[in-house]
Amino acid sequence: MHCGEIDGGSDFTLLSRRVGSLSPFGRLLVYGSLAVVTVAISLGFAIGGAWPALPFAGLECVALYLAARWLARHQGDYECIVIEGDRVIVETCESGKVERREFSRVWAQVVMEGRAGGRLGVFLRSHGREVEVGRLLTEGAKLAIARQLRQKIRT
């Protein structure tokens, strides 16, 4: 079952996606206007004799381009958790690569661990396999989902 094919017959379904408030054209417009302003300001400084501003403006434009590409690549990322009968299915899509893992509901455990940088990691584990869930969520939402998953897996 693909996450897009859920028909409501599952016991529990959680779908989380990245917030995409800009369309591809809107993103191009925002980043393009930032690049134009950056180059215009650096040209003003270069005309005034501070020519080293131009290479830094170029670096800034490259950084803006890379940020726009990263956002476009990850726009369709999602995570779907489905509890259906005695199965727990976790489907993730990152940069267009879809991974699907299935766990037995009886043996699945929800584990919370501290990660690098003080962020919280929520994992679903069973028989030596694990998958991190809630990567697209805030810390508070991760705690809420961990509690909810524990409750749904037990019932």
N, C-alpha and C positions, 0 to 999 in steps of 0.2 A: 504494500500500500504506500503510495506517495502522499505526502502531506496535503497536497492539493486535491486528493481524491477522498478526503474524509467526508463521510456522509452522515455523521452524527451518531453512528452506532457504537462509538467508543465510550468507555467509562469516564475518561478524562482526556482533554486535549489542550495543549498550550502551544501557541504559535507566537514567536517573537521575531520581529524584523527591525532592521535599522530604520531610523527616521530619515526619510528622504523628502525634505521640504522643497527642494529645487528640482525642476525638470532638467534634463541635459542642456537644453537651450539656456535656461536660467543660470545654470552653473557656468556655462561658457560666457554668458554676459557678465556675471559677477567677476570671474577671474580675469576675463579680458579687460574689463574696465580697471581693475586693480593694476594689471600689467601696464596699461596705457598711462595711468596716473604715475606709477613708479618711474617709467621711462621719461615722462615729461618733466618730473621733478629733478631727476638725475641729469637730464639735458640742461636744465636751468643752472644747476650747479657746475656742470662741465663748461658751459659758456662763461660762467663767472670765474673760471680758472681752477675749479676743483674737479679735474678730470677723473680722479680715482673713484668718483661716485658712479661712473658708468659700469665698470665691471661688477660692482656690488649690486647695482640695479639688475644687471643680467643674471646674477646668481639668485636674486630674489624672484625674478620671473621664472627661472628654472624650478625653483622651489614651489612656486604657485602652480606651475604646470604639473609637477609630480604629485602635489596634493590633489589637484583636480582629477588626475588619472586614478589615484588610489580610491577616491570617493566614487568615481564611476565604476571601477572594478568591483567594489564592495556594496554597491547600491542594492543588489538583489540578494544579499546575504540574509539567511533566516535560520531559525532553529525551531523544530517542531518536536514536541514530546506527546506521545499518545499512549495511554494505558487502555488496553483492550483485552478483556478476559484475563488470561494468565500471562500476557506479554506486555513488556514495556518497550516501546519503540522510540528511538531518538534519531531524528534525521536532521542533519546540518548541511547547509550550503554555504561555502565560503569561496569567493572568487569564481563562482560557477561550478565548483567541484562539490558534488553531492555525496555525502557519506550517510549510510544507514546502519544503525546498530540495534540489535534486538536482545533484550534481557528477559529472563524468567521473572515474573512478578514475585514469585515466592522467595527467590534468592536475592533479588535486587536490594541494594542498600543506598541510602542517600547520605553522603559524607560531606562535611564542610571542613575546609582547611584554609589556613592563611597562606597567601601566595606572596611572591616578591613584590615589594612596594606597598605592602600592607593591605593589598586587596584580597577579597574573599573569593575562594574557589568552591563551587558546589559540584560534586561528582556523583555520578550514578555508577555503582560498582557491583560486579557479580563474577565469581569464579575467575579472579585474576584479571578481568578486563574492566576498564573504566572509561568513561567519557565525561568531559566537563560539560555541564549544562548551565544555562543562564549567562553565557558570555556576553550577550548583547544587553543585559539588564544592569540596573544600578544596584548598589550594595543592598539597599533596603528591599528592593524587589527580589534579589537573590535569596535573602533570608525568608521572605514570604513564600517564595516558590519552593524552597527546601522544606519548609513546614508543610506546605500543601502536598508536595510529592510524597513525603513520609506518610502522611495521613491516607492518601489515595492508594499507595502501594500496600499498606497494611489492611485496608478494607476489602 
